[in-house]
Amino acid sequence: MKSNRKILLEEHEMPRQWYNLAADLPGTLNPPLGPDGQPIGPDALAPVFPMNLIEQEVSTERWIDIPEKVLEMLWLWRPSPLVRAYALEKALGTPARIYYKNEGLSPAGSHKPNTAVAQAYYNKEFGIKRLTTETGAGQWGSALAFACSLLGMECKVFMVRVSFDQKPFRKMLMQAWGGDCVASPSEETQAGRDVLAQYPDTPGSLGIAISEAVEAAVTDKTGQTRYSLGSVLNHVMLHQTIIGLEAKKQLEKINEKLPDVVIACAGGGSNFAGLSFPFMLDKINGAEIEIIPVEPASCPTLTRAPYAYDHGDLAKLTPLLAMYSLGHGFIPPPIHAGGLRYHGMSPLVSHAVNHGLATPLALHQLECYEAGVLFARTEGIIPAPETNHAIASAIREAKKAREEGKEKVILFNFSGHGLMDLTGYDKFLHGQLEDYSLSDSEYERFTEVLKEYPVPVR
Ligand SMILES: *Cc1c(COP(=O)(O)O)cnc(C)c1O
């Protein structure tokens, strides 16, 4: 029997600082722009986010201390195990050593609580009593409801209508944690009412739900409500770096070398940033590491969309962010990886791609489900449909290592389990899933809006 299947850290070995890639990125980051096309200052964000998080958003400090209270909350499920995927390696007959970081063991079942507890904490410190947010399939909404329950805060979640109706289990999780979850578009906001007046039967979208959640926060006259975003923004990437920092310590603990390949799926970019940014620092300092964000071919943000200024939401309430974007009106095809259907991408991840620090890959969902099923039948855990994108890429790399006869080290992020997403597996196993490509005409139609905005420098 081989040892070191799981590489564990003690609680006291968990990193006590987050890593901020903004300190080390080459070039200059394009600033967020206001409605007048001018860079916005921190004050412009103050109605939406608490100032302590805005400070993190714009910080260029390399290391940022994790507050004691946040460490305590993270200890509920962290450090997360690093697992050597011996059984998957064997099934693939690869000389590669495959490791994955299991973020599926958090209370909400994904990496999202890593930032949820931090964001709730900073809001509470700032005197905020209630958080609003949006959620697609419900992973982020449930993570934030969980975090708010730990801190005795209220949580209001606008959940994309189609998921609200078709995927009730995460709504129930939110309710169990004391969150208030409504279907979006709703009658509760102007943004929601406007959409409903025009399209009463709309399935909703993440862009609409973000508009509703931001509006609900900024129109609260008590001033005690703020909005919380589960991905994309710099401070979210920061909070997730605990994943990669732990992974580094774990690899060191077994005297493993730096990975040759680091892989994670990318929706808004947070679990990818979380695992990869600490290794990107090594790459910036000369290490040879291939870093791969994997996205769906049906929502090809990094691999096909332009690097542009765009809004994060449909109602254009958010500032313009410099990012890869399919256009804020993008309506994604109905693939099962709900967390990978966002039109935009983290500006930090976008910038890293522009500077050759990461090489994105787009995959179709059938290949990803096939990979997920192989993983489930070897390593035992049923992965989230999003996570299957990372696994499929890791399998490609492992096969490549076999062909090249190279003992590569492959590290990927297991961003979450799929126990709430079994309908996708059901369809896959019954031959009812198909691949979707974004047609050229749809691509043109959605990205048309970007022509109105300033063009960011690369
Ligand atoms: C939300 C989610 C993602 C995608 O979000 P990122 O911000 O790109 O990480 C990926 N995997 C799982 C399990 C998720 O819940």
The ligand as a MOL file (V3000), in Angstrom:
LIG
                    3D

  0  0  0     0  0            999 V3000
M  V30 BEGIN CTAB
M  V30 COUNTS 15 15 0 0 0
M  V30 BEGIN ATOM
M  V30 1 C -18.6830 28.7780 -8.4890 0
M  V30 2 C -17.9030 27.5780 -8.8010 0
M  V30 3 C -16.9020 27.5930 -9.7990 0
M  V30 4 C -16.6080 28.7860 -10.6630 0
M  V30 5 O -16.2940 29.9640 -10.0250 0
M  V30 6 P -14.8150 30.5770 -10.0000 0
M  V30 7 O -14.9770 31.9180 -9.3890 0
M  V30 8 O -14.3410 30.6440 -11.4200 0
M  V30 9 O -14.0050 29.6730 -9.1920 0
M  V30 10 C -16.1720 26.4420 -9.9990 0
M  V30 11 N -16.4010 25.3160 -9.2970 0
M  V30 12 C -17.3580 25.2560 -8.3420 0
M  V30 13 C -17.5780 23.9780 -7.5990 0
M  V30 14 C -18.1360 26.3850 -8.0620 0
M  V30 15 O -19.0650 26.3340 -7.1120 0
M  V30 END ATOM
M  V30 BEGIN BOND
M  V30 1 1 1 2
M  V30 2 1 2 3
M  V30 3 2 2 14
M  V30 4 1 3 4
M  V30 5 2 3 10
M  V30 6 1 4 5
M  V30 7 1 5 6
M  V30 8 2 6 7
M  V30 9 1 6 8
M  V30 10 1 6 9
M  V30 11 1 10 11
M  V30 12 2 11 12
M  V30 13 1 12 13
M  V30 14 1 12 14
M  V30 15 1 14 15
M  V30 END BOND
M  V30 END CTAB
M  END
